[in-house]
């Protein structure tokens, strides 16, 4: 009995230690980012950084404006969600409610494999296949545009949206579906008037996590968006070259002198990206906590 209690205490303290370690690591990441990022504002004001329209880190009159990078990330992420959400939710509904169980079991492993493909492979596919198609379709000087990045990010976000949405739809109590069918509703009416509304919180969480997956992507966007640090116009901005926050950090961090203003500016961009991603995950977690079913 003593040995058993000792083992249980050991397991309990091990799990507790791992949980504490996770919190400590998150705190250290925040400290690491914000410590160097805040040093930027010794030379540049916070408002100039947040509202600046130009990113010229190496010119004589250096400017570190966040807006071109922020709007580049925003337009690419928005396009990815417009592309991925309808396809992802439709695929989840098909797998959960319509497909034969054998077909559903056949499709799920391929969706999981799609989630495991390295981002550089997606980028190479987009650069070789999708970029020429976009260029020829819209008669553009280059196919490396925000639209190309949006499509590639949408494909990369699909596994997250499909998997979590399918889990949410499958978790809807069968009594709701049976009651709807018993009242004379058709299968399709039951899906879009009963099952999908009941799973809406879980589907919303899937969308938020898909946004988090898209906004943090780096390698694929470096290869297919053109990396031009200008504020895109709407709606023509989808056919223009843009640069995202993540791509800027990856492109410039390797050549910037450590401790320079440019160095601290990149950390400030990383801090903003961290805050955005953190808030998205908090919202998704809040939605998931409200994900419950009330059956009268």
Secondary structure, DSSP 8 states (H G I E B T S, - for coil): -HHHHHHHHHHHHHHHHHHHHHHHHHHHHHHHHHHHHHGGGGTS-HHHHHH---EESSSSS-EE-SHHHHHHHHHHHHHHHHHHHHHHHHHHHIIIIIS-HHHHHHHHHHHHHHHHS-HHHHHHHIIIIIHHHHHHHHT-S-S-SHHHHHHHHHHHHHHHHHHHHHHHHHTS-HHHHHHHHHTT--HHHHIIIIIHHHTHHHHHHHHHHHHHHHHT--HHHHHHSB---S---TTGGGGS-B--HHHHHHHHTTTS-TTSHHHHHHHHHHHHHHHHHHHHHHHHHHHHHT------
